[in-house]
Amino acid sequence: MADEDEAYAMQDWVADRLAHPVAGWKVGAYFDGAVQKALGLSEPFYGRVFAPELRSSPAILAPHQHPGCHVEVELALQIGKRIPISGPPMSAASLAGLVSGCFPAFEIVTSSWDNRNALSGVDHVADNGGCGGLVIGEPIAAWSEIELRGQQVELLVNGFALVTRPIAVGWQDVLGAAAWLINRLKRQNIAVQAGQVIATGTLTGLTPISPGQTAIAKIGRFAEVKMSIANAQSEQVPQALSIVIPTMQRPVPLKEQIYQNLLLMFTTMNFGQRLIERDITEVLKVSRTPVREALARLASEGYIVSTGHGYRIPTVTAADIENLTEIRALLEPVAAHRGAANPGDVGIEAMAAALTEASNAHAANDPIAFSLANRAFRAGWKQRIKNEFLLDALAKTMSSLQLVRHRVMRDPLAREALLATDRELLEAFRAKDVERAVASRHKQIQEMSQLLQSKLPTSRPEPAARRARKA
């Protein structure tokens, strides 16, 4: 490899051909400038963690898949929200609020080459930064409240302590490593996705581990992670290779990413604007097939409309909102009455969970997540209604307003108002209070009507020349 840019281009090329979902990233040589110097690199480096190579503790690895395996004890951060390529550089302070979890981890360090020591630094970068995967322990409770610097990190192999040392970095350093990665990926036009994990760098250095050995890492008294490499004769390995961390989000499928990106994009476009499939594929840098699938889904959900020759943003007028509000005022109070009169608890738990998600999304200023949580709340409510014709009529009414509703969700005051009336409805259902449930719907319908009207574009005056022609 000639330089670091060429090395990353090779890493990207290999990743494209493997076509594995990327579940996370590793940062190398961030905490120790001497390692950068020894590798001949100008800065820290990164590699990908592919989904099949992300495992939960305790993990068993196949010996033939990780020859010459070494491990490093690290801390891994899970990102709770997609971080776009655009926007200001990420800092440790700004990243802290986007972290949804922190985990003890083993980075599995391997090489595609027979002689790792013969590799240059750029060769190491091209070889995915030497990353053969991660093994993740249980999430660290209240991690940001723990004093990290000075805590003891211990690495045991088959019961023998091979490394015992105090941790020389703090949380600002850990967050700084992840922020560096995010900013470095922006230079490559790569966005870190929600649910991905970032292994931030070694706390112990490289330690070899061989078939038949078990490694356990302990960080203070609050974190532990365990992995083994099976003997060559072991027949128990295949089951262990498919482990997925239950406390973490799965990598987001490409078609779901496209759906979410288009949904966000469409809320900023003009009413009635045509959607050009070719332009969308060029902007998102993806093929046409997943774009077509996402467009069809958005059309079925009422966000866009089919024209017979493509799609466009729906045109919504003040009269449309008035008419739809009138229909909602006829249907939703009846639905609220039915929901409160239901003597059972069906749907209550789902509604409560959705409200929690909506509150979290509101606090994170994530209108897309808020809207999806709001939809989940209504789905829980529908479980309490047995009239299928009523449910169908409600669904058709709401689908006509989906995109303009998303514009409303971008307004924090609107989200607060929706949360308040939805909480009122949930409490009414719990108390089986029909009048309170109906009143909450009347209030929300009127508030939403005013908010929807406020999000419509102001019509421009008709040019004088055109008025004269009409006259």
LOTI-165784 format. One line per 8 residues: for each residue x, y, z of C-alpha. Coordinates in Angstrom, 3 decimals. Each point is the difference from the previous one (the first is absolute). Example, Ala and Ser with C-alpha at 12.3 -4.5 7.8 and 13.67 -1.06 7.14 Angstrom:
2
12.300,-4.500,7.800 | 1.370,3.440,-0.660
//
This chain:
471
0.000,0.000,0.000 | 1.268,3.462,-0.870 | -1.762,1.984,2.744 | -2.867,-0.054,2.483 | -2.623,1.163,-2.511 | 0.876,-2.875,-2.303 | -0.120,-2.390,2.972 | -3.534,1.120,0.909
-1.038,-0.295,-3.641 | 1.160,-3.647,0.099 | -1.858,-0.540,3.300 | -3.166,1.447,-1.586 | 0.433,-2.170,-3.100 | 0.246,-3.186,2.067 | -2.991,1.029,2.151 | -2.111,0.619,-3.103
0.739,-3.473,-1.323 | -0.606,-1.732,3.307 | -3.386,1.787,0.111 | -0.413,-0.685,3.736 | -2.013,2.528,2.033 | 2.268,2.216,2.082 | -0.904,-0.384,3.674 | 2.698,2.324,1.288
3.510,1.408,-0.208 | 3.363,-0.273,1.752 | 2.383,2.846,0.754 | 3.702,-0.807,0.151 | 2.969,1.917,1.424 | -2.077,2.892,1.336 | 1.173,-0.165,3.607 | 3.681,-0.582,-0.819
1.794,2.261,-2.452 | 3.061,-2.241,0.185 | -1.960,-2.770,-1.737 | -0.925,2.383,-2.810 | 3.646,0.927,-0.380 | 1.114,-3.626,0.007 | -2.536,-0.775,-2.731 | 1.074,3.014,-2.013
-3.537,1.451,0.020 | -0.927,3.671,0.178 | -3.037,-0.577,2.236 | -1.965,-2.795,1.717 | -1.645,-2.542,-2.292 | -3.284,-1.879,-0.238 | -1.504,-3.264,-1.189 | -3.463,-1.501,-0.381
-1.782,-2.439,2.283 | -2.181,-2.145,-2.257 | -3.289,-1.327,1.368 | 1.017,-3.715,-0.051 | 3.042,0.950,2.117 | -1.863,1.790,2.777 | -0.593,-2.439,2.862 | -1.263,0.142,3.559
1.872,-1.308,3.019 | 0.732,-2.819,0.664 | 1.018,-0.730,-3.597 | 1.669,-3.037,-1.567 | 2.091,0.577,-3.115 | 0.954,-2.542,-2.631 | 3.797,-0.471,-0.089 | 0.221,-0.193,-3.790
-1.786,3.339,-0.414 | 2.419,1.974,2.173 | 3.519,-1.328,-0.500 | 2.703,1.804,1.955 | -2.694,1.621,2.142 | 0.827,2.785,2.456 | -2.445,1.837,2.244 | -0.193,3.522,1.380
-2.219,1.094,2.876 | -1.978,3.095,-0.975 | -3.075,2.081,0.731 | -2.638,0.134,-2.727 | -2.648,2.696,-0.366 | -3.341,-0.589,-1.700 | -1.376,2.924,-1.998 | -3.713,0.545,0.546
-0.700,2.311,-2.931 | 1.193,0.197,-3.594 | 2.727,2.642,-0.337 | -0.247,1.661,-3.403 | 2.988,0.883,-2.145 | -0.992,3.658,-0.070 | 0.179,2.303,2.988 | 2.787,1.247,2.264
2.867,-2.240,1.146 | -0.847,-2.337,2.857 | 1.555,0.662,3.404 | 0.220,-2.212,3.070 | -2.515,2.225,1.793 | -2.544,-0.013,-2.836 | 0.363,-3.767,-0.482 | -0.733,-0.819,3.648
-3.724,0.647,-0.450 | -0.179,-2.325,-3.025 | 1.450,-3.064,1.739 | -2.655,-2.573,0.857 | 2.291,-2.479,1.771 | 3.545,-0.812,1.049 | 1.413,-3.554,0.033 | 3.195,-1.816,0.952
1.392,-1.649,-3.096 | 2.661,-2.240,-1.440 | 1.235,1.093,-3.386 | 1.112,-3.073,-1.926 | 3.157,1.020,-1.837 | 0.966,-2.204,-2.930 | 1.725,0.327,-3.351 | -0.618,-1.195,-3.533
3.760,-0.360,-0.381 | 2.207,-2.815,1.253 | 2.540,2.375,1.522 | -1.716,2.882,1.792 | 3.341,1.501,1.028 | 0.987,0.537,-3.630 | -2.953,2.316,-0.648 | 0.392,3.750,-0.293
-2.461,2.299,1.727 | -1.942,0.660,-3.206 | -0.125,-3.751,-0.731 | -1.500,-0.479,3.454 | -2.631,2.685,-0.746 | -0.849,-1.625,-3.337 | -0.462,-3.309,1.833 | -3.031,1.476,1.850
2.261,1.363,2.709 | 0.616,-3.586,1.145 | -3.546,-0.207,1.377 | -1.418,-3.522,0.081 | -3.049,0.941,2.049 | -1.187,0.920,3.480 | -1.254,-1.923,3.009 | -2.261,2.223,2.106
-0.834,-0.414,3.683 | -3.056,1.199,1.903 | -0.693,3.760,-0.166 | 1.639,2.064,2.738 | -2.701,1.580,2.171 | 0.330,3.782,0.498 | 3.382,-0.141,-1.723 | 0.462,3.767,-0.271
-0.273,0.333,3.794 | 2.947,-2.333,0.633 | 3.509,1.411,0.419 | 1.772,-1.938,-2.744 | 3.572,1.221,0.293 | 1.903,-2.036,2.565 | -2.382,-2.972,-0.029 | 1.750,-3.376,-0.205
-0.182,-1.968,-3.245 | 0.916,-3.684,0.184 | 0.390,-2.575,-2.767 | 0.041,-3.666,0.971 | 0.717,-2.884,-2.383 | -0.899,-3.454,1.327 | -0.113,1.487,3.484 | 3.430,1.654,-0.100
0.171,3.806,0.220 | 2.105,1.075,-2.977 | -0.782,3.716,0.231 | -0.868,2.066,3.078 | 0.264,3.750,-0.216 | -1.834,3.225,0.837 | -1.951,1.611,-2.820 | 1.859,3.060,-1.239
-2.911,1.675,-1.838 | -3.286,1.606,1.004 | -3.444,0.130,-1.583 | 0.921,3.155,-1.906 | 2.772,-1.982,-1.691 | -2.365,-2.880,-0.813 | -2.595,2.394,-1.415 | 2.775,1.873,-1.809
1.081,-3.183,-1.780 | -3.552,-0.621,-1.211 | -0.376,3.655,-1.032 | 3.239,-0.248,-1.983 | -1.386,-3.035,-1.836 | -3.275,1.754,-0.842 | 1.843,3.028,-1.386 | 2.431,-2.216,-1.927
-2.868,-1.963,-1.551 | -1.650,3.266,-1.046 | 3.067,0.656,-2.142 | -0.773,-3.327,-1.694 | -3.694,0.958,-0.402 | -0.999,-2.741,2.445 | -2.652,0.580,2.671 | 0.020,-1.878,3.303
-3.363,-1.733,0.354 | -2.242,-0.409,3.023 | 0.797,-3.234,1.833 | 3.602,-0.226,-1.205 | 2.727,-0.463,2.599 | 3.415,1.658,0.103 | 2.908,-1.781,1.691 | 2.112,2.907,1.195
3.483,-1.474,0.453 | 2.004,-2.423,2.082 | 0.340,0.261,3.771 | 2.397,-2.974,0.234 | 1.993,-0.314,-3.224 | 0.128,-3.163,-2.130 | -0.190,-3.399,1.691 | 0.140,-3.272,-1.975
-2.655,-2.658,0.625 | 0.118,-3.535,-1.372 | -2.526,-2.818,-0.636 | -1.177,-1.516,3.262 | 0.560,3.208,1.974 | -2.539,2.242,1.714 | 0.528,3.726,0.547 | -1.828,2.060,2.615
0.326,3.766,0.290 | -1.059,1.908,3.108 | -0.295,3.782,0.139 | -0.249,1.145,3.589 | -2.893,-1.721,1.730 | -2.597,1.125,-2.519 | 0.792,-1.762,-3.280 | 1.069,-3.425,-1.247
0.225,-1.697,-3.395 | 0.938,-3.590,-0.871 | 1.003,-1.898,-3.134 | 1.589,-3.307,-0.957 | 1.617,-1.513,-3.047 | -1.222,-3.545,-0.472 | 2.291,-2.975,-0.472 | 0.290,-1.147,-3.597
-2.076,-3.105,0.891 | -2.868,2.003,1.491 | -3.419,-0.405,-1.618 | -1.681,2.718,2.075 | 1.256,3.029,-1.873 | -2.642,0.576,-2.743 | -2.733,0.819,2.513 | 2.185,2.632,1.664
0.796,1.839,-3.222 | -3.575,1.206,-0.517 | -0.352,1.701,3.402 | -1.493,3.490,-0.187 | 0.138,2.387,2.937 | -3.538,0.146,1.410 | 0.430,3.407,1.654 | 1.112,1.703,-3.192
-1.730,0.947,-3.225 | 0.643,-2.195,-2.987 | 1.753,1.707,-2.913 | -2.583,1.980,-1.951 | -0.790,-1.651,-3.387 | 0.768,2.099,-3.071 | -3.639,0.273,-1.092 | -0.960,1.247,3.470
2.793,2.610,-0.100 | -1.260,1.166,-3.408 | -3.580,0.150,1.302 | 1.032,2.132,2.988 | 2.206,2.289,-2.129 | -2.766,0.550,-2.549 | -2.530,0.690,2.736 | 2.266,2.673,1.456
0.758,1.385,-3.480 | -3.670,0.221,-0.991 | -0.951,2.057,3.068 | 2.229,2.800,-1.355 | -1.322,-0.066,-3.597 | -2.764,2.088,-1.544 | -3.574,-1.259,-0.163 | -0.733,-1.386,-3.454
3.695,-0.413,-0.868 | 0.855,-2.904,-2.329 | 2.360,-2.709,1.220 | 2.614,-1.058,-2.540 | 1.209,-3.528,0.700 | 3.316,0.545,-1.766 | 0.743,3.104,2.092 | -0.793,-1.862,3.216
2.356,-2.883,-0.856 | 2.773,2.487,-0.778 | -0.488,1.934,3.243 | -0.097,-3.145,2.159 | 2.625,-1.831,-2.098 | -2.037,-3.225,-0.113 | -1.545,-2.160,-2.704 | -3.538,0.503,-1.303
-1.570,-3.182,1.428 | 0.043,0.955,3.721 | -1.021,3.558,-0.917 | -3.036,-1.334,-1.880 | -0.913,-2.196,2.979 | 0.251,2.973,2.368 | -2.068,2.228,-2.301 | -2.722,-2.647,-0.294
-0.106,-0.351,3.788 | -0.207,3.767,0.508 | -2.843,0.195,-2.537 | -1.926,-2.813,1.720 | 0.339,1.861,3.310 | -1.289,3.272,-1.456 | 3.221,2.033,0.109 | 0.188,0.388,-3.789
-2.402,-0.630,-2.873 | 0.378,-1.999,-3.197 | -0.521,1.870,-3.278 | 0.085,-2.993,-2.338 | 3.394,1.190,-1.252 | 1.734,0.257,3.360 | -0.720,1.717,3.298 | -0.436,3.482,1.410
-0.385,1.728,3.339 | -3.755,0.264,0.675 | -1.673,3.381,-0.288 | -1.836,0.878,3.207 | -2.197,3.106,0.274 | -1.635,1.763,2.912 | -3.356,-1.367,-1.219 | 1.435,-3.537,0.053
1.034,0.404,3.618 | -3.380,1.427,0.959 | -1.807,-2.904,-1.663 | 2.276,-2.647,1.512 | -0.272,1.637,3.420 | -3.778,-0.240,-0.288 | 0.271,-3.730,-0.756 | 2.440,-0.522,2.897
-2.434,1.799,2.313 | -2.671,-2.519,-0.996 | 2.172,-3.125,0.268 | 2.629,0.432,2.708 | -2.274,0.847,2.939 | -1.966,-3.167,-0.817 | 3.264,-1.967,-0.125 | 1.061,1.531,3.323
-3.378,-0.944,1.497 | 0.459,-3.597,-1.176 | 3.554,-0.134,1.347 | -0.948,1.278,3.457 | -3.059,-2.246,0.198 | 2.054,-3.132,-0.678 | 0.119,-1.772,3.394 | 3.323,-1.746,-0.684
3.591,1.258,-0.038 | 0.790,-0.917,-3.606 | 2.204,2.622,-1.682 | 0.692,1.936,3.214 | 3.570,-1.248,0.371 | 0.760,0.691,-3.679 | -1.364,3.542,0.314 | 2.074,0.665,3.123
3.174,-1.302,-1.660 | -0.661,2.121,-3.084 | -0.491,3.100,2.155 | 3.373,-0.641,1.644 | 1.602,-0.291,-3.449 | -1.722,3.195,-1.114 | 1.228,1.862,3.089 | 3.558,-1.174,-0.626
-0.225,0.999,-3.665 | -1.337,3.419,0.997 | 2.888,0.500,2.436 | 2.449,-0.996,-2.761 | -1.755,2.359,-2.469 | -0.551,-2.901,-2.403 | -3.294,0.690,-1.844 | 0.182,-3.195,-2.074
0.350,-2.220,3.067 | -2.722,2.015,1.719 | -2.385,-0.522,-2.908 | 0.696,-3.740,-0.087 | -0.604,-0.217,3.755 | -3.236,1.943,-0.455 | -1.072,-2.538,-2.609 | 0.810,-2.826,2.443
-2.139,1.755,2.646 | -2.962,0.071,-2.373 | 0.601,-3.670,-0.865 | -0.319,-0.873,3.697 | -3.176,2.045,0.181 | -1.450,-1.875,-3.007 | 0.461,-3.309,1.846 | -2.782,1.134,2.346
-2.510,0.534,-2.839 | -1.900,-2.896,-1.579 | -1.772,1.967,-2.756 | 2.100,-0.706,-3.113 | -1.971,2.479,-2.136 | 0.744,2.789,2.490 | 3.694,-0.890,0.025 | 0.152,-0.037,-3.803
-1.660,3.416,-0.254 | 2.419,1.447,2.568 | 3.014,-1.415,-1.859 | -1.099,1.554,-3.300 | -0.549,3.381,1.634 | 3.417,0.040,1.686 | 1.873,-1.164,-3.113 | -1.168,3.117,-1.842
1.860,2.178,2.512 | 3.153,-2.004,0.603 | 2.598,2.245,-1.616 | -1.358,3.266,1.360 | -0.256,-1.682,3.425 | 3.725,-0.748,-0.246 | 0.634,3.689,-0.575 | -1.937,0.721,3.164
2.107,-2.529,1.926 | 3.060,2.170,-0.652 | -1.500,2.655,2.287 | 0.912,-0.690,3.687 | -3.116,1.811,1.260 | -2.181,-2.158,-2.236 | 1.628,-3.162,1.324 | -0.577,1.123,3.578
-3.677,0.617,-0.750 | -0.399,-3.430,-1.597 | 1.745,-1.696,2.923 | -2.292,1.742,2.490 | -3.244,-1.066,-1.677 | 1.276,-3.542,-0.662 | 0.936,-0.372,3.676 | -3.505,1.185,0.869
-1.498,-2.650,-2.293 | 2.153,-2.766,1.507 | -0.987,0.946,3.548 | -3.659,0.094,-1.058 | 0.304,-3.511,-1.435 | 1.619,-1.244,3.196 | -2.792,1.567,2.081 | -2.703,-1.143,-2.480
-1.075,3.665,-0.057 | -1.976,0.467,-3.231 | -0.651,3.755,0.375 | 3.659,0.770,0.673 | 1.103,-2.078,-2.990 | -2.431,1.744,-2.356 | 1.014,3.447,1.307 | 3.694,-0.746,-0.636
-0.768,-0.759,-3.665 | -2.074,3.138,-0.533 | 2.845,2.060,1.427 | 2.685,-1.672,-2.132 | -2.055,0.215,-3.204 | -0.442,3.756,0.365 | 3.638,0.581,0.956 | 1.231,-2.149,-2.877
-2.243,1.794,-2.484 | 1.537,3.360,0.937 | 3.525,-1.429,-0.157 | -0.602,-1.613,-3.388 | -1.362,3.256,-1.383 | 3.095,1.832,1.236 | 2.292,-2.354,-1.947 | -1.640,0.618,-3.363
1.945,2.227,-2.417 | -1.225,3.559,-0.345 | -1.470,0.437,-3.461 | 1.776,2.571,-2.151 | -1.963,2.878,-1.622 | -0.857,-0.702,-3.607 | 2.119,2.111,-2.403 | -1.819,3.087,-1.356
0.542,-1.076,-3.613 | -1.736,-3.320,0.611 | -2.903,1.705,1.770 | -0.351,2.358,-2.980 | -0.114,-2.928,-2.449 | -2.740,-1.654,2.044 | -1.967,3.241,0.022
//
